[in-house]
Amino acid sequence: KCRFSACAMTKKIKLRQAVLVEGKYDKIKLQQLIDAPIFTTGGFAIFSSSEKAALFRRIANENGLIILTDSDPAGFVIRNKLKGMLPKDKVIHLYAPALSGKEKRKKTPSKAGILGIEGLSAETLRHLFEKSGIAFDDNSDAEPSAARRLYTKADLYAAGLCGKNDSAAKRDAFCKDNELPSGMTSGALLEAVNLLGLTLPKTEIT
């Protein structure tokens, strides 16, 4: 029976851990394939952001973190930086194959001429996660049994953290109170809140 049947290819891979990639296009690609919170380093921005580093350490310690960077020189520089700042026993490193090519959205190949995560096929990425043994299905005993309510964008809006003129300032205030990086988008904040089990402010009265 084919490992990559039509049914298998359409079902998202469920993960226990969060995933950390380099950029937003890598995140968009993986969101089509996996069921897990996905965060980005912002490329080399991770080097100068102590707040982001602290967030990723916190996520790794509480939930585990999978690192998946591009298999080019820049990707390995970022990966090695992360190795030095994250707890080794809480991190899983996945290494994508170094395939020559160019992403469709780019006019020219990267300096190394290697496809980034966003340029790899869904089948290649799916196989990468499946062969690692870190995926688990909905009936797995390893899945947390104590389910908690997950917040939605509607909850963020009700709390004044998105969709309003002062939402960005309120998000920053919430992040400061909860030791999260400032400047988080509403989407990134929602993922962090649900992953770390934080509590949103009480609903605003409008």
N, C-alpha and C positions, 0 to 999 in steps of 0.2 A: 504493500500500500504506500502510495507516495507521501513522503513526510510533509510536502508542501501542497496538500490538497486545497481545493478552492475554499473549503470550509475552514481549514486551519489558517489559511492566509488572511481571512477576513476577521477572525477572532483576535482581539487584542491580547498580548502577553501580560499577565498579571504579575507584578513584582512586589516583594515585601519592602524593598528599599526605594529611596528616592534616586534620581539619576541626575548627574551633572555633566553638561556638554558646554561647548565653547560659545556658540552664538544662537540667535533667535531662529535662524533657518534650520539649524540642527534640531532645535526643540520642536519646530513645526513638523519636521519629518518624523521624529520619534513619536509625537502625539498620535500619529496615524496607526502606530504599531503596538504601543505599550500602554498599560493601565498603571500609571505611577506618577507621582509629582516629578516634574522636570524643571531643573534650574540651570541658569547659564552663568559662565564666568565673565562674560562680556569680553572675551579674548584676553588680552594682557591686562585688562582693568583689574583683575584679581590681585595683581602685584601691589597695587597702591591702595586697596580698600581693606582696611582692617575690620570694618563692619561686615563686609561680605565674608571674609575669612572666618570671623566669629560665627556667623550664621551657618556656614557649611560645617564647621566643627560641631556645632550644636545638633544639626540634622544628622551628621554621621554618628554621633554618640547616642542619640535617641532612637534613630530609625535605621541606621546603616546607609551607606552612600555608594552608588556605582559611578565610576569615572569613565567617561567615553569621550576622548578628544580625537581630533584628526590625526592620522598617522603620517604627519609631515614634521619637519624640524620644529616649527612653531608649536604644534600640538604636543610634542614631547617636552618642550620647555615648560609649557603650562602644566602638564602632567607631573613633571618633576617638582615644580613649585608646590603643587597640591600635596604631593607625597610628604613634603617637609612640614606642612601645616596641619595635616589631618591625622587622626588616630589610625595607625596602620591596621589594627585589628577590627576596625569598623568600616573599612573601605575595600571595595572590590574593583579591580582594574580590568576593564575589557579593552581589547586591542583590535581595532578594525583592520582588515586587510589593506595594504598599501596598493591601490589600483590606480593606474594612470588614467587621466581623463579631465574633463572640464564640466563644472556644474552648468545646467541649462541657463540659469539667470545671469551668468557671467560671460563677458565678451571674450576674455582670454583665460587660459588656465592659470592656476596659482603658480608661484615661483618654483615650487617643487614639482608641479605637474601632476599632483596626486589628488584624487577625489576626497573631499571632506565628507563628514558624516551625512550632510544633506544630499550629497551626490550619489551615495551608495543605494543600490536597489533595495526594495522592501524585503526581498527574499534573503539577500546577504545579511541585512541587519537582523532579521528574524532568526536566522540560523545562528548568528553571533550570540544572541541572548539565550536561545534554546540549548545550545551545546555547552554553555557555561553551567547549567544546572541551577540557575537562580530563579527560574520561573516557577510559579505554582498555580494550580487551577482553583476554581471557586470551591471545590469540595475538599481541598487540602486541609489536613489537620493543623498545618502550620499557620493558617490564616488566623489573625486575631479573632478571638471569640467574643470579646467584649466590644461590640460595635457602639460607636458614639455618633451623635448627630453631626453631619458635615454641613458647614455653612455654604451658602450660595452667594452669587453676585447680588441677589435681592437682599440678603442679610447685610452685605456691605453697604448697599444703598440706604437701607433702613437705619444703619448706624452712622450715616453721614460720611462714610469712607470712600464713596465713589459717586459720580454723577452730579455733584454739587460744586458750587464755586469755590468753597473752602475745603473740599475733600482732600486735596493734596497735602494741605497743612495738617489736617486731622490725621491723615495716614502717617505723616512724619511724627506727630506727637504720639500716636499709638505705637509706632515702631520704637521710639525712644523708650517708652515705658516698658516695652517687652523685649528689649535688647535685640532688635532687628535693624537691618540697614535702613538708613533714610533714603528717600527717593524711590521706594518700591512702587511699582505699578499696582493697580487694584488686582490684576490677575496673579501677579507674583505674591502679593500679600495674602490673597485667598488661599493659595497653595501652602504657604508657610503656616498660616493659622490652622488649617485643617491637619497638616502633617504633624505639627508640634502640639496640637491639642490646646491651643490658646482660646481665650474667651473674648468675643467681640464686646465692645461697649454696648450699653443698653440702647434700645431703639430710640431714636430721636422723635420727639413730638413735633409734628409739622401741622 
